[in-house]
Amino acid sequence: MRSAFQIVNEIVEAIDHAPRPAVPRVTSAATYVRRMVVLWFVGFVALGLITFACYESGFDGTTTHCVFLVAVVMLSFADSVISSLVFCAVATLLIDYFFAQPVLSFHLRDSADVPSLISFVVASLIITALVRRMQVLSDVRRDQAKLLDLSRDAVIVRNMDGVVLYWNQGAADLFGWTSNEAVGQISQTLLGTRFPTPFEEVNSALLRTGKWEGELVHTKRDGAEVVMSSRWYLHCDDSGRPLATLENGNDIGVRKRAEDALRCSQAAFLAEAQSLSLTGSFGWDIRSGEVYWSNQTFHIFEYELDVSPTFDLILQRVHPDDRERLEQTIEQMIHSIAKVDFECRLLMSDGRVKFVRAVVRASTVEGDDQHYIGAVMDITAARKAETQLQDAQNELARVTRATTLGELSSTIAHEVNQPLNGIVIDSEAGLRWLKRPAPNICEASACLERVVENARRAAQIIKRIRALATKGVAQVVPLELDDVVNDVVSLTQREVASYRASMRVNLEPALPPLLGDRVQLQQVLINLVMNGIQAMDAISDRPRDLLIESWLDEAGNIAFAVRDSGTGIRAELEGRLFEAFFSTKPRGMGMGLSVCRSIIHAHGGQICAFNNEVHGATFQCSLPPLESHYDLNHDRTGHAAQ
């Protein structure tokens, strides 16, 4: 069992390690010593006077102990733990000397006085420790309050009735009322608070969650309004009963004005960017039917800004030929909640036609699938540029064809001369049969039939040559690749022979038809054939073989290739073959293969070139069959762009 002295030592140690307020710094050790001397002198005098009064009054031990205990506790407020221990020790000695038997002696005759003295010491130390603890907590709270006064934020504590209990210096500086003026007032009445929602909802959220955050509008003492970012915290006791509310807020008026200015600036930049890019934005609420347009959208549709935009106004501007397709696209967008990317034409009031592209999608806000946002771009200039580019490409292709026809002049002359010679011969034979004494009508008729056949053949040849040479709009129609190849073979076979080369044709039977322009595809094949035979002109150690073949590739496309046994493609030139104005021929323009690539790409196909395993090179093309075009058109009209 622990002794009384051990208990005292533990209490003293606890007091010594207890948190204490910071002691103000003294100017010197001498000043602190003088202060201690004065304090101890006053304390000793006070204890002496108490001893004299109690001794003369004949107080019993219990009363004396209480008086000394009060004195020690009062003196403990004045200084540190050391002073408290000194006063406690002096008081114990005075009680032992003057009031314990025998009096005027430190010797204890009665053993019952020992517990009494120990009880006094323990009680004085415990009470002193508690007093010091309360003092520390009081000082801490006071220091915290001072720290809150240093904050620029307004800190207000009020009870559950809204009465202000604490009002820091930040609140005084912001609102204009001092702490003395504000404490005791109802905060909402004093500040004229305006809430974003009814106060009952705010208070309910505070009681439910223990906190609330939002923007409030308070009125200052001078009548000016201030927008506050306010945070409320509920303080409850141990049983959970609400006691008070702490409100912490800061003035966000400057920030709000900066945000408003930034939004105005962003809106101005956005409007300027939309104007420069010819892009407008819009919104559409399906439930209410409301349509929202930016200024640039009004400009694109050429409506005044004071007009209320509606879906009917959009349909009024859409070209009649595109209205049904637009309505179908929007209907599908609503049902599938998909992203839509489409183009249509606008018919202006003065008859002008605009081309626009629109991208629309459902709102990204969760649960809001009835609101659509989008952008519309005026692409009229781009469409005109594309048309001009296409016209230039067509003209370039025509010039290239004309150049190619110049190279085939001898073949063309031979092809035309053959039916003309047949016409002359059959005409002369028919005349002879008719000039006989007994005209042979049957033979003459046969000659005339051959004349008509040769005339038609010559007309067909001239028609094909004229189609290659003249300028016209592309005629995209279903056609057979075999027919295109056979026409090219008949036009180029004499030219192939003049280069002492042989041309073979290996066409896969029953290829599906394709969608294309016959003249343009003939131009591609003629160009590839002419390049092939010219690439073999310098070959003398092996046969000059040219092969035209076709097949159906793994992707289901119609493929055809022209293979030669010439010198092949040099490695450093492989990447430049299809560049415009690049040619390996001394007098070449460098446009043939570039035009071929443009034509094949315009037909939705691909063209490539590579060296053969042994000799020569291969130029290979692939084109989609006719069915794929129908499938693509079905997808475009039946499905919105995802």
C-alpha positions in Angstrom: 0.0 0.0 0.0 1.4 3.4 -1.0 2.3 5.9 1.7 0.8 9.3 2.0 4.1 10.9 1.0 4.1 8.9 -2.3 0.6 10.2 -3.1 1.7 13.7 -2.4 4.7 13.3 -4.7 2.6 12.0 -7.6 0.2 14.9 -7.2 3.0 17.4 -7.2 4.5 15.8 -10.3 1.1 16.0 -12.0 0.9 19.6 -11.2 4.4 20.3 -12.4 3.6 18.6 -15.8 0.2 20.2 -16.2 -0.2 22.6 -19.2 0.2 26.2 -18.2 -0.2 29.5 -19.9 2.8 31.1 -21.4 4.6 33.4 -18.9 5.2 36.8 -20.4 8.9 37.4 -21.0 10.6 39.5 -18.3 13.1 42.1 -19.1 15.8 40.4 -16.8 16.3 37.7 -14.2 16.6 40.4 -11.5 13.1 41.7 -12.2 11.7 38.2 -11.9 13.5 37.6 -8.7 12.2 40.9 -7.3 8.7 39.9 -8.3 9.1 36.5 -6.6 10.5 38.1 -3.4 7.6 40.5 -3.2 5.0 37.7 -3.8 6.6 35.4 -1.2 6.8 38.3 1.3 3.1 39.1 0.8 2.3 35.4 1.0 4.2 34.9 4.2 2.7 38.0 5.8 -0.8 36.8 4.8 -0.1 33.3 6.3 1.3 34.9 9.4 -1.7 37.1 9.9 -4.0 34.2 9.3 -2.1 32.2 11.9 -2.3 35.0 14.4 -6.0 35.5 13.9 -6.8 31.8 14.2 -4.5 31.3 17.2 -5.9 34.2 19.1 -9.5 33.2 18.2 -8.9 29.7 19.4 -10.2 28.0 16.2 -10.3 24.2 16.2 -8.3 22.1 13.8 -11.0 21.7 11.2 -11.7 25.4 10.9 -8.1 26.3 10.9 -7.5 23.8 8.1 -10.3 25.3 6.0 -9.0 28.9 6.5 -5.4 27.9 5.5 -6.7 25.9 2.5 -8.6 28.9 1.2 -5.4 31.1 1.7 -3.2 28.6 -0.2 -5.7 28.4 -3.0 -5.9 32.2 -3.3 -2.1 32.5 -3.3 -1.8 29.8 -6.0 -3.5 32.2 -8.5 -0.6 34.6 -8.2 2.3 32.6 -9.5 3.7 29.3 -10.6 3.5 25.8 -9.2 6.7 26.3 -7.2 5.1 29.2 -5.3 2.0 27.1 -4.6 4.2 24.3 -3.2 6.1 26.7 -1.0 2.9 28.3 0.4 1.4 24.8 0.9 4.6 23.7 2.8 4.7 26.9 5.0 1.0 26.5 5.8 1.5 22.9 6.8 4.4 23.8 9.1 2.3 26.6 10.7 -0.6 24.3 11.3 1.8 21.7 12.9 3.6 24.2 15.0 0.7 26.4 16.3 -2.4 24.1 16.2 -1.3 20.5 16.6 -0.6 19.1 20.1 1.8 20.0 21.6 1.5 23.6 20.4 4.6 25.6 19.6 6.4 22.5 18.7 6.9 20.5 15.5 6.6 17.2 17.4 3.3 15.4 17.0 2.2 13.8 20.2 -1.1 12.5 18.9 -0.8 10.1 15.9 -4.3 11.1 14.8 -2.9 14.5 13.7 -0.7 12.9 11.0 -3.6 11.9 8.7 -5.1 15.3 9.3 -2.0 17.1 8.1 -1.6 14.7 5.2 -5.3 15.3 4.3 -4.6 19.1 4.3 -1.6 18.7 2.1 -3.3 16.4 -0.4 -6.5 18.6 -0.5 -4.5 21.8 -0.9 -2.4 20.3 -3.7 -5.5 18.8 -5.5 -7.4 22.0 -5.3 -4.4 24.0 -6.3 -3.9 21.7 -9.3 -7.6 22.1 -10.3 -7.4 25.9 -10.0 -4.2 26.0 -12.1 -6.0 23.8 -14.6 -9.0 26.1 -14.8 -6.6 29.0 -15.1 -4.8 27.3 -18.0 -8.0 26.6 -19.8 -9.2 30.1 -19.3 -6.0 31.5 -20.6 -6.2 29.1 -23.6 -9.7 30.2 -24.4 -8.7 33.8 -24.1 -5.7 33.2 -26.4 -7.9 31.4 -28.9 -10.4 34.3 -28.8 -7.5 36.7 -29.5 -6.4 34.5 -32.4 -10.0 34.6 -33.8 -9.8 38.4 -33.5 -6.7 38.3 -35.7 -8.7 36.6 -38.5 -10.1 38.7 -41.3 -13.1 36.3 -41.5 -16.2 37.1 -39.5 -16.7 34.6 -36.7 -20.0 34.7 -34.8 -21.3 32.4 -32.1 -25.0 32.5 -31.3 -27.3 30.3 -29.3 -30.2 28.3 -30.7 -32.5 31.3 -30.5 -30.1 33.3 -32.8 -28.8 35.6 -30.0 -25.1 36.6 -30.5 -22.8 35.2 -27.9 -19.5 36.0 -29.5 -18.5 38.5 -32.1 -14.9 38.7 -33.3 -13.0 41.7 -34.5 -13.3 40.5 -38.1 -17.1 40.7 -37.8 -16.8 44.1 -36.2 -14.6 45.4 -39.0 -16.8 43.9 -41.7 -20.3 44.9 -40.5 -19.5 48.0 -38.4 -20.9 46.9 -35.0 -18.5 46.4 -32.1 -18.6 43.2 -30.0 -20.3 45.1 -27.2 -23.0 46.3 -29.5 -23.6 43.0 -31.3 -23.5 40.6 -28.3 -27.1 40.0 -27.1 -28.7 41.0 -30.4 -30.5 38.5 -32.7 -28.0 38.1 -35.6 -30.6 37.8 -38.5 -32.4 41.0 -37.3 -29.2 42.9 -36.8 -27.7 41.9 -40.2 -30.9 41.7 -42.2 -29.8 38.3 -43.5 -31.2 37.0 -46.8 -30.9 33.3 -47.4 -30.7 31.4 -50.7 -33.5 29.2 -49.5 -36.1 29.6 -46.7 -34.4 29.8 -43.3 -36.4 26.7 -42.2 -34.7 24.6 -44.8 -31.3 26.0 -43.8 -31.9 25.3 -40.1 -33.2 21.8 -40.9 -30.1 20.9 -42.8 -28.0 22.3 -40.0 -29.8 20.2 -37.4 -29.7 17.1 -39.6 -26.1 17.2 -40.7 -24.4 19.4 -38.1 -23.2 21.9 -40.7 -24.4 24.1 -43.5 -22.6 26.0 -46.2 -23.8 28.5 -48.7 -23.9 32.2 -49.8 -25.7 34.8 -47.6 -26.4 38.5 -48.2 -25.9 40.6 -45.0 -26.6 44.3 -44.5 -23.8 46.3 -42.9 -24.2 49.2 -40.4 -24.0 51.7 -43.2 -26.7 50.0 -45.2 -24.4 48.5 -47.8 -25.0 44.8 -48.7 -22.2 42.3 -48.6 -22.2 38.8 -50.1 -20.8 36.2 -47.7 -19.5 32.7 -48.2 -20.9 31.3 -44.9 -20.2 28.1 -43.1 -22.3 27.1 -40.1 -21.3 24.4 -37.5 -23.6 23.1 -34.8 -22.2 22.6 -31.2 -23.9 20.0 -29.1 -23.5 18.8 -25.5 -22.5 15.2 -24.6 -26.2 14.1 -24.9 -26.4 15.5 -28.4 -28.6 18.5 -27.5 -27.8 21.5 -29.7 -26.3 24.4 -27.7 -24.9 27.0 -30.1 -24.0 27.7 -33.7 -20.7 28.9 -34.9 -20.8 30.9 -38.2 -17.7 31.6 -40.1 -17.9 33.8 -43.2 -15.9 35.9 -45.5 -16.7 38.6 -48.0 -16.8 37.3 -51.5 -18.1 40.4 -53.1 -14.8 41.2 -54.7 -14.5 37.6 -55.9 -18.1 37.6 -57.2 -17.4 40.8 -59.1 -14.2 39.3 -60.5 -16.1 36.2 -61.5 -18.8 38.2 -63.2 -16.2 40.2 -65.0 -14.5 37.0 -66.0 -17.7 35.5 -67.2 -18.4 38.7 -69.2 -14.9 38.5 -70.6 -15.3 34.8 -71.5 -18.7 35.5 -73.0 -17.1 38.3 -75.1 -14.2 36.0 -76.2 -16.7 33.2 -76.9 -18.9 35.4 -79.0 -15.8 36.8 -80.9 -14.5 33.2 -81.4 -17.9 32.1 -82.7 -18.0 35.0 -85.1 -14.5 34.3 -86.4 -15.1 30.6 -86.8 -18.7 31.0 -88.1 -19.9 28.6 -85.3 -22.9 29.1 -83.2 -24.2 27.2 -80.2 -27.7 26.3 -79.2 -29.8 24.4 -76.6 -33.1 22.6 -76.9 -35.3 21.6 -74.0 -37.6 18.9 -75.3 -40.0 19.1 -72.4 -40.7 22.8 -72.7 -39.9 23.2 -76.4 -37.6 26.1 -75.6 -34.7 26.8 -77.9 -31.7 28.8 -76.9 -29.4 30.4 -79.5 -26.1 32.3 -79.3 -25.8 35.5 -81.3 -23.8 33.7 -84.0 -26.6 31.2 -84.5 -29.0 34.1 -85.1 -26.5 35.4 -87.7 -26.1 32.0 -89.4 -29.9 31.6 -89.8 -30.2 35.3 -90.6 -32.8 36.2 -87.9 -32.9 39.3 -85.8 -31.7 39.0 -82.2 -35.1 40.0 -80.8 -36.8 37.0 -82.4 -37.7 34.1 -80.1 -36.0 31.0 -81.6 -38.2 28.0 -82.2 -37.9 24.7 -84.0 -40.3 25.9 -86.6 -38.0 28.8 -87.4 -35.2 26.3 -88.1 -37.4 24.2 -90.4 -38.4 27.4 -92.3 -34.8 28.0 -93.2 -33.9 24.4 -94.0 -33.9 23.6 -97.8 -37.1 21.8 -98.8 -35.1 18.9 -100.1 -33.4 18.4 -96.7 -36.3 18.9 -94.3 -37.6 15.3 -94.3 -34.1 13.9 -93.7 -33.5 16.5 -90.9 -36.8 15.6 -89.2 -35.9 11.8 -89.4 -32.5 12.5 -87.9 -33.9 14.5 -85.0 -36.6 11.9 -84.4 -34.0 9.1 -84.2 -31.7 11.3 -82.0 -34.6 11.8 -79.5 -35.3 8.1 -79.3 -31.8 6.8 -79.1 -30.3 9.7 -77.1 -27.4 9.6 -79.5 -24.8 12.1 -80.7 -25.8 13.5 -84.1 -23.4 14.9 -86.7 -25.2 15.9 -89.9 -25.1 18.5 -92.7 -27.9 20.2 -94.5 -28.7 23.2 -96.6 -30.4 26.4 -95.7 -32.5 28.4 -98.1 -32.3 32.1 -97.3 -35.1 34.6 -97.9 -33.3 36.0 -100.9 -32.7 32.6 -102.6 -29.2 32.1 -101.4 -28.2 28.6 -100.3 -26.0 28.0 -97.2 -24.4 24.8 -96.2 -24.3 24.1 -92.4 -23.0 21.3 -90.2 -24.5 20.6 -86.8 -23.3 18.5 -83.9 -25.9 17.7 -81.2 -25.8 15.6 -78.1 -27.9 15.0 -75.0 -26.9 16.9 -71.8 -24.1 15.3 -69.8 -25.9 16.2 -66.5 -26.9 12.9 -64.9 -30.7 12.3 -65.1 -31.2 15.1 -67.6 -31.9 13.3 -70.9 -34.5 15.8 -72.2 -32.0 18.7 -72.8 -29.8 18.8 -75.9 -26.9 21.1 -76.6 -25.1 21.6 -79.9 -23.1 23.6 -82.3 -23.8 24.7 -85.8 -21.2 25.8 -88.3 -21.6 27.7 -91.5 -19.5 25.6 -94.0 -20.7 27.4 -97.2 -17.2 28.7 -98.0 -15.7 25.3 -97.4 -18.3 23.7 -99.7 -17.6 26.3 -102.4 -13.9 25.7 -102.0 -14.4 21.9 -102.3 -16.5 22.5 -105.5 -13.8 24.7 -107.0 -11.1 22.1 -106.0 -13.2 19.4 -107.6 -13.5 21.5 -110.8 -9.8 22.0 -110.8 -9.1 18.3 -110.4 -11.5 17.5 -113.2 -9.8 20.0 -115.5 -6.4 18.6 -114.5 -7.7 15.1 -115.2 -9.0 16.2 -118.6 -5.7 17.8 -119.5 -3.9 14.6 -118.5 -6.3 12.5 -120.6 -5.7 14.8 -123.5 -1.9 14.4 -123.0 -2.4 10.6 -122.9 -4.5 10.7 -126.0 -1.6 12.5 -127.7 0.6 9.6 -126.8 -2.0 7.2 -128.2 -2.4 9.1 -131.5 -1.1 6.3 -133.7 -3.4 3.8 -132.0 -6.4 6.1 -132.3 -5.7 6.7 -135.9 -5.4 2.9 -136.5 -8.6 2.2 -134.6 -10.5 4.8 -136.6 -8.9 3.9 -139.9 -9.9 0.2 -139.7 -13.7 0.7 -139.8 -13.3 3.6 -142.3 -11.3 1.3 -144.6 -14.0 -1.3 -144.2 -16.6 1.3 -145.1 -14.7 2.2 -148.3 -14.2 -1.4 -149.3 -17.7 -2.5 -148.7 -19.2 0.6 -150.4 -17.1 0.0 -153.5 -18.1 -3.7 -153.5 -21.8 -2.8 -153.1 -21.6 -0.4 -156.1 -20.0 -3.0 -158.2 -22.9 -5.5 -157.4 -25.4 -2.8 -158.3 -23.7 -1.8 -161.6 -23.8 -5.3 -163.0 -26.2 -5.9 -165.9 -28.1 -8.1 -163.5 -27.8 -6.3 -160.1 -27.3 -8.6 -157.2 -29.4 -7.0 -154.6 -28.6 -9.6 -151.9 -24.8 -9.0 -152.1 -25.3 -5.3 -152.3 -27.5 -5.5 -149.1 -24.8 -7.5 -147.3 -22.2 -4.9 -148.3 -24.4 -2.1 -147.0 -25.0 -3.9 -143.7 -21.2 -4.2 -143.3 -20.9 -0.5 -144.0 -23.4 0.4 -141.3 -21.6 -1.9 -138.9 -18.2 -0.3 -139.6 -19.8 3.1 -139.4 -21.2 2.3 -136.0 -17.9 0.9 -134.8 -16.1 4.1 -135.9 -18.7 6.2 -134.2 -18.3 4.2 -131.0 -14.5 4.7 -131.1 -14.8 8.4 -131.7 -17.3 8.6 -128.9 -15.0 6.9 -126.5 -12.1 9.1 -127.5 -14.2 12.3 -127.3 -15.4 11.3 -123.8 -11.7 11.1 -122.8 -10.8 14.4 -124.3 -13.8 16.6 -123.5 -14.6 18.3 -120.2 -17.8 17.1 -118.5 -19.4 16.3 -115.2 -18.5 12.9 -113.8 -21.2 10.3 -114.6 -21.2 7.9 -111.7 -23.2 4.9 -112.7 -23.1 1.1 -112.0 -20.7 -0.6 -114.4 -18.6 -3.7 -114.9 -14.9 -3.6 -114.5 -14.5 -6.1 -117.4 -16.0 -3.6 -119.8 -13.7 -0.8 -118.6 -10.6 -3.1 -119.1 -11.7 -4.3 -122.5 -12.1 -0.7 -123.7 -8.7 0.2 -122.5 -7.1 -2.9 -124.1 -8.6 -1.9 -127.5 -7.3 1.6 -127.2 -3.8 0.7 -126.1 -3.0 -2.6 -127.8 -1.3 -1.0 -130.8 0.7 1.3 -128.5 1.8 -1.8 -126.5 2.9 -3.4 -129.7 4.9 -0.4 -130.7 7.0 -0.9 -127.6 7.5 -4.6 -128.6 5.7 -5.7 -125.5 2.9 -8.3 -125.0 -0.2 -7.6 -123.0 -2.2 -10.3 -121.2 -5.5 -10.0 -119.5 -6.6 -12.2 -116.6 -10.0 -11.1 -115.3 -11.9 -13.0 -112.7 -15.3 -14.0 -113.9 -18.5 -12.9 -112.3 -17.1 -9.9 -110.4 -19.8 -7.8 -108.8 -20.5 -4.4 -110.4 -19.1 -1.2 -109.0 -20.3 2.4 -108.9 -18.0 4.7 -110.8 -17.3 7.0 -113.7 -16.3 5.0 -116.7 -14.1 7.7 -118.3 -12.2 8.3 -115.1 -11.5 4.6 -114.5 -10.4 4.2 -118.1 -8.0 7.1 -117.6 -6.5 5.4 -114.5 -6.0 2.1 -116.5 -4.6 3.8 -119.6 -2.1 5.8 -117.4 -1.0 2.6 -115.6 -0.7 0.7 -118.9 1.3 3.5 -120.5 3.6 3.8 -117.5 4.1 0.0 -117.6 5.2 -0.3 -121.2 7.4 2.8 -120.9 9.1 1.3 -117.8 10.0 -1.8 -120.0 11.4 0.3 -122.9 15.0 -0.2 -121.8 14.6 -3.9 -121.2 16.4 -6.2 -123.6 17.4 -9.3 -121.6 13.9 -10.6 -120.9 10.4 -10.5 -122.4 8.4 -7.3 -122.0 5.3 -8.7 -120.4 2.3 -6.6 -119.2 -0.4 -8.2 -117.2 -3.8 -6.7 -116.3 -5.7 -8.8 -113.8 -8.7 -8.5 -111.5 -10.0 -10.4 -108.4 -12.1 -10.1 -105.3 -9.9 -9.4 -102.3 -10.4 -10.6 -98.7 -12.3 -7.4 -97.7 -14.9 -8.0 -100.5 -13.5 -5.1 -102.7 -12.9 -5.3 -106.4 -9.2 -5.3 -107.0 -7.3 -4.9 -110.2 -3.6 -4.5 -110.9 -1.2 -3.7 -113.8 2.1 -5.7 -113.6 5.1 -5.1 -115.7 8.6 -6.7 -116.0 10.5 -3.5 -116.2 13.1 -2.0 -114.0 10.9 -1.7 -110.9 10.7 1.2 -108.4 13.9 2.6 -106.7 13.7 2.5 -102.9 14.2 6.2 -102.5 11.3 7.0 -104.8 8.6 4.7 -103.3 7.2 7.4 -101.0 7.0 10.0 -103.8 5.4 8.2 -106.7 2.0 9.8 -106.1 3.2 13.3 -105.4 2.0 16.0 -107.8 4.6 17.3 -110.2 7.0 14.4 -109.4 8.1 12.3 -112.4 11.0 10.0 -113.3 10.5 10.6 -117.0 12.7 13.3 -118.7 9.6 15.0 -120.2 7.0 13.9 -117.7 4.7 16.4 -116.0 4.4 14.3 -112.8 0.6 14.5 -112.8 -0.5 11.1 -114.1 -0.1 9.0 -110.9 -1.3 12.0 -108.8 -4.5 12.2 -110.8 -4.9 8.4 -110.6 -4.7 8.5 -106.8 -7.3 11.4 -106.7 -9.7 9.4 -108.9 -9.4 6.2 -107.0 -9.8 8.0 -103.6 -12.9 9.8 -105.0 -14.4 6.4 -105.8 -13.8 5.3 -102.2 -10.8 3.1 -103.1 -7.1 2.7 -102.5 -4.1 2.6 -104.8 -0.6 1.4 -104.0 2.6 0.4 -105.8 5.3 -2.1 -105.0 8.1 -4.1 -106.6 7.5 -7.7 -107.9 9.5 -10.5 -106.4 11.6 -11.0 -109.6 11.4 -8.1 -112.0 9.2 -5.0 -112.5 6.5 -3.3 -110.4 2.8 -3.6 -109.7 0.3 -0.9 -109.4 -2.7 -2.2 -107.5 -6.1 -0.6 -107.0 -9.2 -1.6 -105.0 -12.7 -0.3 -105.3 -15.8 -1.0 -103.2 -18.6 -3.0 -104.9 -21.9 -1.5 -105.7 -23.6 -3.1 -102.7 -21.3 -1.3 -100.2 -22.4 2.0 -101.6 -26.0 1.1 -101.0 -25.1 -0.1 -97.4 -23.2 3.2 -96.8 -26.1 5.3 -98.0 -28.5 3.3 -95.8 -26.3 3.8 -92.8 -26.1 7.5 -93.4 -29.9 8.0 -93.8 -31.0 5.4 -91.3 -28.5 6.0 -88.4 -27.2 9.2 -86.9 -23.5 9.5 -86.6 -22.4 8.1 -83.3 
